Amino acid sequence: MAVEAHWGISDSKLRGMRLLLLCNHELVEWQVSMLDSAKQALSEEPVPHQ
C-alpha cells in the first residue's frame, strides 16, 4: 500500500516537473530573444566602456 501511494505521489510530481520544464523552456526562449534584441540595440548605439 505504501509503495503504491509513493508511486502515485512521484507520478504527480513527474507531471508537475514536466509542466515546469515546458514553462522554463518557453521562458528561456523568451529571455534569449530579449537578449538578442538588447544586443542589437547595443550594437546600433555603441556605448563607451568604463
RACORUR-V189701 format. One record per backbone hydrogen bond with DSSP energy under -1.0 kcal/mol. CO is the residue of the C=O (numbers start at 1). NH is the residue of the N-H. If there is no record, write none. Layout:
co: [CO:CO]
nh: [NH:NH]
This chain:
co: [1:2:3:4:5:6:7:8:9:10:11:12:13:14:15:16:17:18:19:20:21:22:23:24:25:26:27:28:29:30:31:32:33:34:35:36:37:38:39:40:41]
nh: [5:6:7:8:9:10:11:12:13:14:15:16:17:18:19:20:21:22:23:24:25:26:27:28:29:30:31:32:33:34:35:36:37:38:39:40:41:42:43:44:45]
